[in-house]
Amino acid sequence: MVAQLSPCKLLTVVCEASLEPAVVADLLALDVHGYTISDARGSGAHGRRDAAWPPSANIRIEVLCAEKTALTILDHLQENYYANFGMVTFLSDVLVMRPEKF
């Protein structure tokens, strides 16, 4: 049996953990059907984020969606968060099973 895969976009957002409630509300308002959030640690332009205490915690939000939705989210994040918060966002082409879920 060969798995049936369909093209989809994976939007990944790494941001300050304190932004989780606002970003999740935005995603739902922008017609996202689902998302996955995990804790994230690392280092970058805003210094080391080791999650040792809440102000230094980051999260990684992943959204599988159509390209049009991904681009709408990217525009929204850039307009509302990039100037004042640590946030990295990237978009990838992926193949998914059960594309109707996204």
LUMMAR-464972 format. One record per atom (N, C-alpha, C, CB): atom name; residue in three letters; x, y, z. Coordinates in steps of 0.05 Angstrom, whole numbers. Glycine has a CB too. Example, Ala and Ser with C-alpha at 12.3 -4.5 7.8 and 13.67 -1.06 7.14 Angstrom:
<atoms>
ATOM   atom   type        X        Y        Z
ATOM      N    Ala      264     -114      156
ATOM     CA    Ala      246      -90      156
ATOM      C    Ala      264      -66      156
ATOM     CB    Ala      226      -89      181
ATOM      N    Ser      257      -45      142
ATOM     CA    Ser      273      -21      143
ATOM      C    Ser      258        1      157
ATOM     CB    Ser      282      -12      114
</atoms>
This chain:
<atoms>
ATOM   atom   type        X        Y        Z
ATOM      N    Met       17      -24        0
ATOM     CA    Met        0        0        0
ATOM      C    Met       18       25        0
ATOM     CB    Met      -19        0       24
ATOM      N    Val       11       44      -17
ATOM     CA    Val       26       69      -18
ATOM      C    Val        9       91       -5
ATOM     CB    Val       32       77      -48
ATOM      N    Ala       22      106       13
ATOM     CA    Ala        8      127       28
ATOM      C    Ala        0      149        8
ATOM     CB    Ala       25      139       50
ATOM      N    Gln      -24      159       11
ATOM     CA    Gln      -33      182       -5
ATOM      C    Gln      -27      208        9
ATOM     CB    Gln      -64      179      -11
ATOM      N    Leu       -9      224       -3
ATOM     CA    Leu       -1      249        9
ATOM      C    Leu       -9      272       -8
ATOM     CB    Leu       30      249       13
ATOM      N    Ser      -16      295        5
ATOM     CA    Ser      -24      319       -9
ATOM      C    Ser       -7      342        0
ATOM     CB    Ser      -54      324       -5
ATOM      N    Pro       -2      361      -18
ATOM     CA    Pro       14      385      -11
ATOM      C    Pro       -1      402        9
ATOM     CB    Pro       22      401      -35
ATOM      N    Cys       15      414       27
ATOM     CA    Cys        4      432       48
ATOM      C    Cys       26      450       57
ATOM     CB    Cys       -9      415       72
ATOM      N    Lys       20      471       72
ATOM     CA    Lys       40      489       83
ATOM      C    Lys       42      484      113
ATOM     CB    Lys       33      519       77
ATOM      N    Leu       67      485      123
ATOM     CA    Leu       72      484      151
ATOM      C    Leu       83      511      160
ATOM     CB    Leu       92      461      159
ATOM      N    Leu       67      525      175
ATOM     CA    Leu       76      551      186
ATOM      C    Leu       86      547      214
ATOM     CB    Leu       52      572      185
ATOM      N    Thr      110      556      219
ATOM     CA    Thr      123      552      245
ATOM      C    Thr      128      580      257
ATOM     CB    Thr      148      536      244
ATOM      N    Val      120      584      282
ATOM     CA    Val      124      609      296
ATOM      C    Val      138      603      322
ATOM     CB    Val       97      624      301
ATOM      N    Val      161      615      326
ATOM     CA    Val      175      613      351
ATOM      C    Val      174      641      364
ATOM     CB    Val      206      604      348
ATOM      N    Cys      162      642      388
ATOM     CA    Cys      158      668      400
ATOM      C    Cys      159      666      431
ATOM     CB    Cys      132      680      391
ATOM      N    Glu      158      689      444
ATOM     CA    Glu      157      690      473
ATOM      C    Glu      132      675      483
ATOM     CB    Glu      157      720      483
ATOM      N    Ala      135      659      504
ATOM     CA    Ala      113      644      514
ATOM      C    Ala       90      661      523
ATOM     CB    Ala      122      626      537
ATOM      N    Ser       96      686      532
ATOM     CA    Ser       75      704      542
ATOM      C    Ser       55      711      519
ATOM     CB    Ser       87      729      553
ATOM      N    Leu       63      707      494
ATOM     CA    Leu       46      714      472
ATOM      C    Leu       26      692      465
ATOM     CB    Leu       63      720      448
ATOM      N    Glu       28      669      478
ATOM     CA    Glu       11      647      470
ATOM      C    Glu      -19      653      469
ATOM     CB    Glu       16      624      489
ATOM      N    Pro      -30      664      490
ATOM     CA    Pro      -59      670      488
ATOM      C    Pro      -67      688      465
ATOM     CB    Pro      -69      682      515
ATOM      N    Ala      -51      709      461
ATOM     CA    Ala      -58      728      439
ATOM      C    Ala      -55      715      412
ATOM     CB    Ala      -41      753      441
ATOM      N    Val      -33      701      408
ATOM     CA    Val      -28      689      381
ATOM      C    Val      -48      667      376
ATOM     CB    Val        1      677      380
ATOM      N    Val      -55      651      395
ATOM     CA    Val      -75      630      391
ATOM      C    Val     -102      643      384
ATOM     CB    Val      -78      612      417
ATOM      N    Ala     -110      664      398
ATOM     CA    Ala     -135      677      391
ATOM      C    Ala     -134      688      362
ATOM     CB    Ala     -140      701      411
ATOM      N    Asp     -111      699      355
ATOM     CA    Asp     -109      709      327
ATOM      C    Asp     -111      686      307
ATOM     CB    Asp      -82      723      324
ATOM      N    Leu      -98      664      312
ATOM     CA    Leu      -99      641      294
ATOM      C    Leu     -128      632      290
ATOM     CB    Leu      -81      618      304
ATOM      N    Leu     -142      629      312
ATOM     CA    Leu     -170      620      309
ATOM      C    Leu     -187      640      294
ATOM     CB    Leu     -181      615      337
ATOM      N    Ala     -182      666      299
ATOM     CA    Ala     -196      687      284
ATOM      C    Ala     -190      687      254
ATOM     CB    Ala     -191      714      296
ATOM      N    Leu     -166      677      248
ATOM     CA    Leu     -157      676      220
ATOM      C    Leu     -164      650      207
ATOM     CB    Leu     -127      682      218
ATOM      N    Asp     -182      635      218
ATOM     CA    Asp     -193      610      207
ATOM      C    Asp     -175      586      207
ATOM     CB    Asp     -202      616      178
ATOM      N    Val     -157      585      226
ATOM     CA    Val     -140      562      229
ATOM      C    Val     -156      539      242
ATOM     CB    Val     -114      568      246
ATOM      N    His     -153      515      231
ATOM     CA    His     -169      493      241
ATOM      C    His     -156      479      265
ATOM     CB    His     -173      473      219
ATOM      N    Gly     -130      482      269
ATOM     CA    Gly     -116      470      291
ATOM      C    Gly      -88      479      292
ATOM     CB    Gly     -118      440      289
ATOM      N    Tyr      -74      473      314
ATOM     CA    Tyr      -46      481      317
ATOM      C    Tyr      -34      463      338
ATOM     CB    Tyr      -44      511      325
ATOM      N    Thr       -7      463      339
ATOM     CA    Thr        8      448      359
ATOM      C    Thr       27      468      372
ATOM     CB    Thr       23      423      347
ATOM      N    Ile       28      467      399
ATOM     CA    Ile       47      485      413
ATOM      C    Ile       65      467      430
ATOM     CB    Ile       31      505      431
ATOM      N    Ser       91      474      429
ATOM     CA    Ser      111      460      446
ATOM      C    Ser      130      481      458
ATOM     CB    Ser      126      439      430
ATOM      N    Asp      142      474      480
ATOM     CA    Asp      163      491      492
ATOM      C    Asp      187      492      474
ATOM     CB    Asp      170      482      521
ATOM      N    Ala      200      515      473
ATOM     CA    Ala      224      518      456
ATOM      C    Ala      246      532      471
ATOM     CB    Ala      217      533      430
ATOM      N    Arg      271      524      466
ATOM     CA    Arg      294      536      478
ATOM      C    Arg      314      542      455
ATOM     CB    Arg      307      519      500
ATOM      N    Gly      331      562      459
ATOM     CA    Gly      352      568      439
ATOM      C    Gly      365      594      444
ATOM     CB    Gly      339      567      412
ATOM      N    Ser      379      603      423
ATOM     CA    Ser      393      628      425
ATOM      C    Ser      391      643      399
ATOM     CB    Ser      423      624      433
ATOM      N    Gly      391      670      400
ATOM     CA    Gly      389      685      375
ATOM      C    Gly      393      714      381
ATOM     CB    Gly      362      681      362
ATOM      N    Ala      382      731      364
ATOM     CA    Ala      386      760      366
ATOM      C    Ala      377      772      392
ATOM     CB    Ala      372      774      343
ATOM      N    His      358      759      405
ATOM     CA    His      347      769      430
ATOM      C    His      361      755      454
ATOM     CB    His      317      766      432
ATOM      N    Gly      383      741      449
ATOM     CA    Gly      398      728      470
ATOM      C    Gly      389      699      474
ATOM     CB    Gly      395      743      496
ATOM      N    Arg      399      688      495
ATOM     CA    Arg      393      660      501
ATOM      C    Arg      366      658      515
ATOM     CB    Arg      415      648      519
ATOM      N    Arg      349      640      505
ATOM     CA    Arg      323      635      516
ATOM      C    Arg      323      606      527
ATOM     CB    Arg      300      639      495
ATOM      N    Asp      328      604      553
ATOM     CA    Asp      332      577      564
ATOM      C    Asp      308      566      580
ATOM     CB    Asp      356      576      582
ATOM      N    Ala      287      582      582
ATOM     CA    Ala      262      574      596
ATOM      C    Ala      267      569      625
ATOM     CB    Ala      251      550      583
ATOM      N    Ala      289      580      637
ATOM     CA    Ala      294      576      665
ATOM      C    Ala      274      590      683
ATOM     CB    Ala      322      586      672
ATOM      N    Trp      261      610      672
ATOM     CA    Trp      240      624      687
ATOM      C    Trp      221      635      665
ATOM     CB    Trp      251      647      705
ATOM      N    Pro      196      640      672
ATOM     CA    Pro      175      647      652
ATOM      C    Pro      183      670      633
ATOM     CB    Pro      150      655      666
ATOM      N    Pro      196      692      642
ATOM     CA    Pro      202      712      622
ATOM      C    Pro      223      704      601
ATOM     CB    Pro      213      737      636
ATOM      N    Ser      237      682      605
ATOM     CA    Ser      256      673      585
ATOM      C    Ser      247      648      570
ATOM     CB    Ser      283      667      598
ATOM      N    Ala      221      643      572
ATOM     CA    Ala      209      619      559
ATOM      C    Ala      200      626      530
ATOM     CB    Ala      187      607      575
ATOM      N    Asn      204      608      512
ATOM     CA    Asn      194      610      485
ATOM      C    Asn      176      586      479
ATOM     CB    Asn      217      611      465
ATOM      N    Ile      159      590      460
ATOM     CA    Ile      142      568      450
ATOM      C    Ile      145      566      420
ATOM     CB    Ile      112      573      457
ATOM      N    Arg      139      543      410
ATOM     CA    Arg      139      538      381
ATOM      C    Arg      111      530      373
ATOM     CB    Arg      160      515      373
ATOM      N    Ile       99      545      355
ATOM     CA    Ile       71      540      346
ATOM      C    Ile       73      531      317
ATOM     CB    Ile       54      566      349
ATOM      N    Glu       60      508      312
ATOM     CA    Glu       60      497      285
ATOM      C    Glu       31      495      275
ATOM     CB    Glu       74      469      284
ATOM      N    Val       28      504      250
ATOM     CA    Val        1      504      238
ATOM      C    Val        4      492      210
ATOM     CB    Val      -10      533      236
ATOM      N    Leu      -12      472      204
ATOM     CA    Leu      -15      462      177
ATOM      C    Leu      -39      475      165
ATOM     CB    Leu      -17      430      177
ATOM      N    Cys      -35      486      141
ATOM     CA    Cys      -58      501      129
ATOM      C    Cys      -52      505       99
ATOM     CB    Cys      -62      528      143
ATOM      N    Ala      -72      517       86
ATOM     CA    Ala      -69      524       58
ATOM      C    Ala      -51      548       56
ATOM     CB    Ala      -97      531       45
ATOM      N    Glu      -39      552       32
ATOM     CA    Glu      -20      574       28
ATOM      C    Glu      -33      601       34
ATOM     CB    Glu       -8      573        0
ATOM      N    Lys      -57      605       24
ATOM     CA    Lys      -71      631       28
ATOM      C    Lys      -73      637       58
ATOM     CB    Lys      -98      630       14
ATOM      N    Thr      -81      618       74
ATOM     CA    Thr      -84      622      103
ATOM      C    Thr      -56      628      115
ATOM     CB    Thr      -96      597      116
ATOM      N    Ala      -36      613      107
ATOM     CA    Ala       -9      618      117
ATOM      C    Ala        1      646      112
ATOM     CB    Ala       11      598      106
ATOM      N    Leu       -4      656       87
ATOM     CA    Leu        5      683       80
ATOM      C    Leu      -11      704       96
ATOM     CB    Leu        2      687       50
ATOM      N    Thr      -36      699      100
ATOM     CA    Thr      -52      718      116
ATOM      C    Thr      -41      719      145
ATOM     CB    Thr      -82      709      117
ATOM      N    Ile      -35      696      156
ATOM     CA    Ile      -24      695      183
ATOM      C    Ile        3      710      184
ATOM     CB    Ile      -20      666      193
ATOM      N    Leu       21      705      165
ATOM     CA    Leu       47      718      164
ATOM      C    Leu       44      748      164
ATOM     CB    Leu       63      709      140
ATOM      N    Asp       26      758      147
ATOM     CA    Asp       21      787      146
ATOM      C    Asp       11      797      173
ATOM     CB    Asp        1      794      124
ATOM      N    His       -7      783      185
ATOM     CA    His      -18      791      211
ATOM      C    His        4      792      233
ATOM     CB    His      -41      773      219
ATOM      N    Leu       20      771      234
ATOM     CA    Leu       41      770      254
ATOM      C    Leu       61      793      250
ATOM     CB    Leu       56      743      254
ATOM      N    Gln       69      797      226
ATOM     CA    Gln       88      819      220
ATOM      C    Gln       77      846      228
ATOM     CB    Gln       96      819      190
ATOM      N    Glu       52      851      222
ATOM     CA    Glu       39      876      228
ATOM      C    Glu       34      881      257
ATOM     CB    Glu       12      878      213
ATOM      N    Asn       29      860      272
ATOM     CA    Asn       21      863      300
ATOM      C    Asn       42      856      321
ATOM     CB    Asn       -3      847      305
ATOM      N    Tyr       63      841      314
ATOM     CA    Tyr       81      831      335
ATOM      C    Tyr      111      838      330
ATOM     CB    Tyr       78      802      338
ATOM      N    Tyr      119      837      305
ATOM     CA    Tyr      148      838      300
ATOM      C    Tyr      162      863      311
ATOM     CB    Tyr      152      837      270
ATOM      N    Ala      149      885      312
ATOM     CA    Ala      163      910      322
ATOM      C    Ala      169      909      351
ATOM     CB    Ala      146      934      315
ATOM      N    Asn      153      894      367
ATOM     CA    Asn      156      896      396
ATOM      C    Asn      162      870      410
ATOM     CB    Asn      131      907      407
ATOM      N    Phe      163      847      396
ATOM     CA    Phe      167      821      409
ATOM      C    Phe      188      805      394
ATOM     CB    Phe      140      806      411
ATOM      N    Gly      200      786      409
ATOM     CA    Gly      218      767      397
ATOM      C    Gly      201      746      383
ATOM     CB    Gly      236      754      417
ATOM      N    Met      203      744      357
ATOM     CA    Met      187      725      341
ATOM      C    Met      201      717      316
ATOM     CB    Met      159      737      335
ATOM      N    Val      202      692      310
ATOM     CA    Val      213      682      285
ATOM      C    Val      192      665      272
ATOM     CB    Val      240      665      289
ATOM      N    Thr      188      669      246
ATOM     CA    Thr      167      654      232
ATOM      C    Thr      178      643      206
ATOM     CB    Thr      142      672      227
ATOM      N    Phe      172      618      200
ATOM     CA    Phe      181      608      174
ATOM      C    Phe      159      589      163
ATOM     CB    Phe      207      592      177
ATOM      N    Leu      160      587      136
ATOM     CA    Leu      139      572      122
ATOM      C    Leu      152      550      105
ATOM     CB    Leu      123      591      103
ATOM      N    Ser      141      526      107
ATOM     CA    Ser      153      503       93
ATOM      C    Ser      131      489       76
ATOM     CB    Ser      166      484      113
ATOM      N    Asp      141      477       54
ATOM     CA    Asp      123      459       39
ATOM      C    Asp      125      432       51
ATOM     CB    Asp      132      459        9
ATOM      N    Val      102      420       56
ATOM     CA    Val      101      393       68
ATOM      C    Val       81      376       53
ATOM     CB    Val       95      394       98
ATOM      N    Leu       81      350       58
ATOM     CA    Leu       61      332       47
ATOM      C    Leu       47      320       71
ATOM     CB    Leu       74      309       29
ATOM      N    Val       20      319       70
ATOM     CA    Val        5      309       92
ATOM      C    Val      -15      287       84
ATOM     CB    Val      -11      332      106
ATOM      N    Met      -21      270      103
ATOM     CA    Met      -43      251       99
ATOM      C    Met      -68      264      109
ATOM     CB    Met      -37      224      114
ATOM      N    Arg      -91      257      100
ATOM     CA    Arg     -117      268      108
ATOM      C    Arg     -118      299      105
ATOM     CB    Arg     -123      260      137
ATOM      N    Pro     -113      310       81
ATOM     CA    Pro     -112      339       78
ATOM      C    Pro     -137      354       86
ATOM     CB    Pro     -106      345       49
ATOM      N    Glu     -160      340       86
ATOM     CA    Glu     -185      353       94
ATOM      C    Glu     -184      363      122
ATOM     CB    Glu     -208      333       90
ATOM      N    Lys     -166      353      139
ATOM     CA    Lys     -164      363      166
ATOM      C    Lys     -152      391      168
ATOM     CB    Lys     -147      343      182
ATOM      N    Phe     -139      400      147
ATOM     CA    Phe     -124      425      149
ATOM      C    Phe     -136      446      131
ATOM     CB    Phe      -96      421      142
</atoms>
